[in-house]
Amino acid sequence: MMTFRRKLLLRGLVLLLLASSATPALSYPWEFGMVVRDNQGNLVSRTVYLYEEFDLTAPYRQAVTSTLDPNFRCDIEVLDTPDPTWPAIEPGTYYIRIGERYAKLVTGSRIEGPNDPDFEVSYSESDATFHLLWTHRSGTDVGPTQTWTFNTVAVRIDQKNEQDQTVGTVQRFGSEGLFIDVLPLGQTFDFSVNSTQVLRADQNLYSGQKYNKWSKDDSVTNHRPFVMTGSFPAELVARLKTAQGNVSIKAELLDAPGTIGGTVDFRDPWYIDYDDPAYDNTRRNRGMYSAVFRSRDVGTAGFHPDFSTPYPEGMYNGVFLNENVNWLPDRPNYSVGAPATQSISGIESYFLNWGGSGVSYQNGAAAQTGVVFTQSGATATAIY
């Protein structure tokens, strides 16, 4: 016969098992779940957009749902879900959109009770409406579903290397006043017509390749604003290009070949040396029209804008070959400069002209002139 004490223990064990089976915390660490169904009630893959309350010009988050149940999973504050639909978001007020339907989504800041996930939203194409299925998070709500009436332009954002492979990241300057919005590459974004989107291509090196230009035009400034007009190109791609780190620039005596020294000037439109006050002092390059000449010591081996030599403003990370070989006024190119007079190896010297190997000059007789590096290992020489 079962004793009273055993009955109590057995009852407690059953309650514990029931409680643990009813709590999805161990299996579902996400806080924000969503199910998207078609007209027949089947789970379907659809693009879900999330907008910040005060910035409807471009999605804050966007991703395509899976066909799992739920087919959308997102964390609140702390990212701890394996393979989430998109990165974690903060509690706040947003607009959530699928197709031409959207609703206001308020995610509360406090959790009521131990259950996890915290809340789940549904969207059914049978009535084209968002619903809050249930919530354990105080203050969470989904407003009435409405038709998206904002005039938008669709633009596909990408970043590709010379092999036409998507690499790195592209960031957007967000309403927080920071470049923290990482745009999923290869996806199409709906921007409000005539809105200004400030985009920043990756500044890192990828297998010796670095940012060269955006596909829209010949401006090389990065970051930069883009006005999303109704005629904006359907695709905007940041292009990477191979950079050479074995180029040198030097000053040498005509009457004593091999005797080098003094200083040279170099103007690089791609050199990242400007703290932009308009965008939280984020450092960028200056582009063709704002780049400045920087004086560099030649030393005994020449000046090298390479991948490893640090300078006060930062490393050059190499130079590009064959930039603007026809000297078109609206295309960027490098420039070199030499002082009219300077001391080289203790000898007072006077600039004569530019020479070297693997280089082409816009005006080799001018102290300051455009230069094109035409081959790896090129040397630009100011002759004195």
C-alpha positions as CSV (number, residue, x, y, z in Angstrom):
1,M,0.0,0.0,0.0
2,M,1.3,3.5,-0.9
3,T,1.9,5.6,2.1
4,F,0.6,9.2,2.4
5,R,4.2,10.5,2.2
6,R,4.8,8.6,-1.1
7,K,1.6,9.9,-2.5
8,L,2.7,13.5,-1.8
9,L,6.1,12.8,-3.3
10,L,4.6,11.3,-6.4
11,R,2.1,14.2,-6.8
12,G,4.9,16.7,-6.5
13,L,6.9,14.9,-9.1
14,V,4.0,14.9,-11.5
15,L,3.4,18.6,-11.0
16,L,7.0,19.3,-11.6
17,L,7.0,17.3,-14.8
18,L,3.9,19.1,-16.0
19,A,5.3,22.5,-15.2
20,S,8.6,21.8,-17.0
21,S,6.7,20.5,-20.1
22,A,4.5,23.6,-20.1
23,T,7.4,26.0,-20.0
24,P,9.2,26.4,-23.3
25,A,12.3,28.2,-21.8
26,L,14.7,25.3,-22.3
27,S,13.7,24.7,-25.9
28,Y,12.9,28.3,-27.0
29,P,15.3,31.0,-25.7
30,W,13.9,33.7,-28.0
31,E,11.6,36.4,-26.6
32,F,9.8,37.5,-29.8
33,G,8.2,34.8,-31.9
34,M,6.0,35.1,-35.0
35,V,4.1,32.8,-37.3
36,V,3.3,33.8,-40.9
37,R,0.7,31.7,-42.7
38,D,-0.8,31.7,-46.2
39,N,-4.5,31.6,-47.1
40,Q,-4.6,27.9,-46.4
41,G,-3.0,28.3,-43.0
42,N,0.4,26.9,-44.0
43,L,3.6,28.4,-42.7
44,V,5.3,30.4,-45.5
45,S,8.5,32.3,-46.2
46,R,7.9,36.0,-46.4
47,T,10.1,39.1,-45.9
48,V,9.4,40.8,-42.6
49,Y,10.4,44.4,-42.1
50,L,10.8,46.3,-38.8
51,Y,11.0,50.1,-38.7
52,E,11.9,52.3,-35.8
53,E,9.1,54.5,-34.6
54,F,10.7,57.8,-35.8
55,D,12.5,56.5,-38.9
56,L,10.3,55.0,-41.6
57,T,12.8,55.9,-44.4
58,A,14.4,52.4,-44.3
59,P,13.9,49.2,-42.4
60,Y,15.7,48.9,-39.1
61,R,15.7,45.1,-39.5
62,Q,14.5,42.8,-42.3
63,A,14.8,39.1,-43.0
64,V,12.9,36.2,-44.7
65,T,11.0,33.9,-42.4
66,S,11.7,30.1,-42.4
67,T,9.1,27.4,-42.6
68,L,9.6,26.2,-39.0
69,D,7.1,26.7,-36.3
70,P,7.4,29.5,-35.3
71,N,9.0,30.7,-38.5
72,F,10.3,33.9,-37.0
73,R,12.5,34.2,-33.8
74,C,14.0,37.3,-32.3
75,D,15.7,38.2,-29.0
76,I,15.0,41.3,-26.9
77,E,18.1,43.1,-25.5
78,V,20.4,40.0,-25.3
79,L,21.2,37.9,-28.3
80,D,21.2,34.3,-27.1
81,T,19.1,32.5,-29.7
82,P,20.9,30.2,-32.2
83,D,20.2,31.4,-35.8
84,P,17.8,34.2,-35.0
85,T,15.7,35.7,-37.8
86,W,17.5,39.0,-37.2
87,P,19.8,40.6,-34.5
88,A,18.3,41.4,-31.0
89,I,16.3,44.6,-30.6
90,E,15.7,46.8,-27.6
91,P,12.3,47.3,-25.9
92,G,10.4,50.1,-27.6
93,T,7.9,51.1,-30.3
94,Y,8.3,49.9,-33.9
95,Y,6.3,49.3,-37.0
96,I,6.3,45.7,-38.4
97,R,5.4,45.1,-42.1
98,I,4.8,42.3,-44.5
99,G,4.1,43.3,-48.1
100,E,1.8,46.3,-48.1
101,R,0.4,45.7,-44.6
102,Y,1.9,47.0,-41.3
103,A,1.0,47.5,-37.7
104,K,2.6,49.3,-34.7
105,L,4.4,46.9,-32.4
106,V,5.2,47.9,-28.8
107,T,7.6,45.6,-27.0
108,G,7.4,46.0,-23.2
109,S,10.4,46.4,-21.0
110,R,9.3,44.1,-18.1
111,I,8.5,40.4,-18.1
112,E,5.5,39.1,-16.2
113,G,6.1,35.6,-15.0
114,P,8.8,33.1,-15.8
115,N,7.5,31.9,-19.2
116,D,9.8,32.2,-22.1
117,P,9.3,33.1,-25.0
118,D,7.8,36.4,-23.9
119,F,5.3,37.0,-26.7
120,E,4.2,35.7,-30.1
121,V,2.7,37.6,-33.1
122,S,0.8,36.0,-36.0
123,Y,0.2,37.3,-39.5
124,S,-2.3,35.5,-41.7
125,E,-2.7,36.2,-45.4
126,S,-6.3,35.1,-45.2
127,D,-7.2,38.4,-43.5
128,A,-3.9,40.3,-44.1
129,T,-3.8,41.2,-40.4
130,F,-1.3,41.1,-37.5
131,H,-2.4,39.6,-34.2
132,L,-0.8,39.4,-30.8
133,L,-1.4,35.7,-30.0
134,W,-0.2,35.9,-26.4
135,T,2.3,37.7,-24.2
136,H,4.1,37.4,-20.9
137,R,5.8,40.7,-21.3
138,S,4.1,43.7,-19.6
139,G,3.3,46.5,-22.0
140,T,3.6,44.5,-25.2
141,D,0.9,45.3,-27.8
142,V,0.1,45.1,-31.6
143,G,-1.9,47.9,-33.0
144,P,-4.5,47.8,-35.8
145,T,-3.2,46.6,-39.2
146,Q,-3.1,49.3,-41.9
147,T,-2.1,49.6,-45.5
148,W,1.4,50.8,-46.2
149,T,1.0,54.1,-48.2
150,F,4.5,55.4,-48.0
151,N,6.0,56.2,-51.5
152,T,9.2,54.1,-51.7
153,V,12.0,53.2,-54.0
154,A,13.4,49.7,-54.0
155,V,17.2,49.4,-54.0
156,R,19.3,46.3,-53.7
157,I,22.4,46.9,-51.5
158,D,25.6,44.8,-51.9
159,Q,29.4,44.9,-51.6
160,K,31.6,42.8,-53.9
161,N,35.2,42.0,-54.5
162,E,36.9,41.8,-57.9
163,Q,35.7,38.2,-58.1
164,D,32.1,39.5,-57.9
165,Q,31.7,37.8,-54.5
166,T,29.7,39.4,-51.7
167,V,32.1,40.2,-48.8
168,G,32.2,42.3,-45.6
169,T,29.5,44.6,-44.3
170,V,27.7,47.8,-45.2
171,Q,26.4,50.1,-42.5
172,R,23.7,52.8,-42.4
173,F,23.8,55.9,-40.2
174,G,20.8,55.3,-38.0
175,S,18.5,57.4,-35.9
176,E,20.7,56.7,-32.9
177,G,23.4,59.0,-34.5
178,L,25.8,56.1,-35.1
179,F,26.8,53.7,-37.9
180,I,25.4,50.7,-36.2
181,D,22.7,49.4,-38.7
182,V,24.4,46.6,-40.6
183,L,22.4,46.0,-43.8
184,P,22.0,42.4,-44.9
185,L,24.0,42.3,-48.2
186,G,22.3,41.2,-51.4
187,Q,18.8,42.2,-50.1
188,T,16.4,44.8,-51.5
189,F,15.4,47.7,-49.2
190,D,12.4,50.0,-49.6
191,F,13.6,53.5,-49.0
192,S,11.2,56.5,-48.8
193,V,11.4,58.5,-52.0
194,N,13.7,61.5,-51.6
195,S,15.0,60.3,-48.2
196,T,18.7,60.6,-47.5
197,Q,20.5,57.4,-46.6
198,V,24.1,57.7,-45.3
199,L,25.9,54.5,-46.1
200,R,29.4,53.3,-45.2
201,A,31.1,50.5,-47.1
202,D,33.6,48.3,-45.2
203,Q,36.9,49.8,-44.5
204,N,38.7,46.5,-43.8
205,L,41.0,44.6,-46.2
206,Y,39.8,41.4,-47.7
207,S,42.5,39.3,-49.3
208,G,44.4,42.5,-50.3
209,Q,41.3,44.2,-51.6
210,K,39.8,47.4,-50.1
211,Y,37.0,49.8,-50.8
212,N,37.3,51.6,-54.2
213,K,34.0,53.1,-55.1
214,W,30.2,52.9,-55.1
215,S,28.6,51.7,-58.3
216,K,26.3,54.8,-58.7
217,D,29.0,57.2,-59.8
218,D,32.7,58.0,-59.7
219,S,32.8,59.6,-56.3
220,V,35.0,57.5,-54.0
221,T,34.0,59.2,-50.6
222,N,33.0,56.6,-48.0
223,H,30.8,57.1,-46.0
224,R,28.5,59.3,-48.0
225,P,24.8,60.3,-48.3
226,F,22.6,59.0,-51.1
227,V,19.4,60.8,-52.0
228,M,16.9,58.1,-52.9
229,T,15.1,59.7,-55.8
230,G,12.4,58.0,-57.8
231,S,15.1,57.4,-60.5
232,F,17.7,55.9,-58.2
233,P,19.4,52.8,-59.6
234,A,17.8,49.5,-58.6
235,E,21.2,48.3,-57.4
236,L,23.9,50.0,-55.3
237,V,27.1,48.1,-54.9
238,A,30.3,49.0,-53.0
239,R,33.2,47.7,-55.1
240,L,36.5,46.4,-53.6
241,K,39.7,46.5,-55.7
242,T,43.2,45.0,-55.2
243,A,45.6,47.4,-53.6
244,Q,49.4,47.3,-54.1
245,G,51.6,47.6,-51.0
246,N,55.0,47.7,-52.7
247,V,54.8,51.1,-54.3
248,S,57.4,53.8,-53.3
249,I,57.9,57.5,-53.6
250,K,61.3,59.2,-53.1
251,A,63.5,62.2,-53.8
252,E,66.9,61.5,-55.5
253,L,69.9,63.5,-56.6
254,L,70.4,63.6,-60.4
255,D,74.2,63.8,-60.1
256,A,74.4,61.1,-57.4
257,P,72.0,58.3,-58.3
258,G,71.0,56.3,-55.3
259,T,71.4,59.2,-53.0
260,I,67.9,59.8,-51.6
261,G,66.4,61.7,-48.7
262,G,64.3,64.8,-47.8
263,T,60.5,64.7,-48.0
264,V,57.8,64.2,-50.6
265,D,54.1,65.0,-50.6
266,F,51.4,62.5,-51.4
267,R,47.7,63.1,-52.0
268,D,45.5,60.0,-51.8
269,P,41.7,60.3,-52.3
270,W,41.2,57.0,-50.5
271,Y,43.3,57.8,-47.4
272,I,41.1,57.5,-44.3
273,D,42.2,60.6,-42.4
274,Y,39.1,62.8,-41.8
275,D,36.9,62.7,-38.6
276,D,33.5,63.7,-40.0
277,P,31.7,65.9,-37.5
278,A,28.4,65.5,-39.3
279,Y,28.4,61.8,-38.5
280,D,29.6,61.4,-34.9
281,N,33.2,62.1,-36.0
282,T,33.4,58.8,-37.8
283,R,36.6,58.6,-39.8
284,R,36.4,58.5,-43.6
285,N,38.5,59.3,-46.7
286,R,38.1,62.7,-48.3
287,G,37.6,61.8,-51.9
288,M,39.0,63.5,-54.9
289,Y,38.1,67.1,-54.3
290,S,38.9,67.3,-50.6
291,A,41.9,65.1,-50.3
292,V,45.0,66.9,-48.9
293,F,48.7,66.6,-49.6
294,R,50.6,64.9,-46.7
295,S,54.3,65.5,-46.3
296,R,56.2,62.2,-45.7
297,D,59.9,61.6,-44.9
298,V,61.7,59.7,-47.6
299,G,64.4,58.3,-45.3
300,T,66.9,55.9,-46.8
301,A,64.3,53.6,-48.5
302,G,61.6,56.0,-49.8
303,F,58.0,56.6,-48.6
304,H,55.8,53.5,-48.8
305,P,51.9,53.8,-48.6
306,D,51.8,50.1,-47.7
307,F,49.8,47.8,-45.4
308,S,52.0,48.0,-42.3
309,T,53.6,51.4,-41.9
310,P,51.8,53.6,-39.4
311,Y,51.4,57.3,-40.0
312,P,49.9,60.0,-37.8
313,E,46.5,59.7,-39.5
314,G,46.6,55.9,-40.0
315,M,47.9,53.3,-42.5
316,Y,47.4,53.7,-46.3
317,N,46.7,50.0,-46.9
318,G,48.2,50.2,-50.4
319,V,47.3,52.0,-53.6
320,F,45.3,51.1,-56.7
321,L,46.8,50.6,-60.1
322,N,45.7,52.5,-63.3
323,E,43.4,54.9,-61.6
324,N,42.2,57.5,-64.1
325,V,44.9,56.9,-66.8
326,N,43.2,59.5,-69.1
327,W,43.1,62.2,-66.5
328,L,39.4,62.8,-66.7
329,P,38.4,65.7,-64.5
330,D,35.5,63.9,-62.8
331,R,37.6,60.8,-61.9
332,P,39.8,60.4,-58.9
333,N,43.6,60.0,-59.1
334,Y,46.7,60.1,-56.9
335,S,49.0,63.1,-56.8
336,V,52.6,63.6,-55.8
337,G,54.4,66.8,-54.8
338,A,58.0,67.8,-54.1
339,P,59.4,70.9,-52.3
340,A,61.0,73.4,-54.7
341,T,64.2,73.2,-52.6
342,Q,65.3,70.9,-49.8
343,S,68.3,69.3,-48.3
344,I,69.1,65.7,-49.5
345,S,71.9,63.9,-47.7
346,G,73.2,67.4,-46.5
347,I,73.1,68.9,-50.0
348,E,70.9,71.9,-50.8
349,S,68.9,70.6,-53.8
350,Y,66.5,72.0,-56.4
351,F,63.5,70.2,-57.9
352,L,64.0,69.4,-61.6
353,N,61.2,67.0,-62.7
354,W,59.6,63.6,-61.9
355,G,60.9,60.3,-63.1
356,G,60.9,56.6,-61.9
357,S,59.4,53.4,-63.2
358,G,55.9,52.0,-63.5
359,V,54.4,55.4,-63.3
360,S,52.7,58.0,-65.5
361,Y,52.5,61.7,-64.7
362,Q,49.9,64.3,-65.7
363,N,52.8,66.9,-65.9
364,G,56.2,65.5,-65.0
365,A,57.8,68.9,-65.0
366,A,55.4,70.3,-62.3
367,A,56.3,70.0,-58.6
368,Q,52.8,68.9,-57.9
369,T,51.2,66.6,-60.4
370,G,48.8,63.7,-60.9
371,V,50.3,60.3,-60.9
372,V,49.1,56.9,-62.1
373,F,50.8,53.8,-60.8
374,T,50.8,51.4,-63.7
375,Q,52.4,48.3,-62.2
376,S,53.3,46.5,-59.0
377,G,56.5,47.8,-57.5
378,A,56.2,51.2,-59.2
379,T,58.5,54.0,-58.0
380,A,57.7,57.7,-58.3
381,T,61.0,59.7,-58.1
382,A,61.3,63.5,-57.6
383,I,64.7,64.3,-59.3
384,Y,66.8,67.0,-57.8
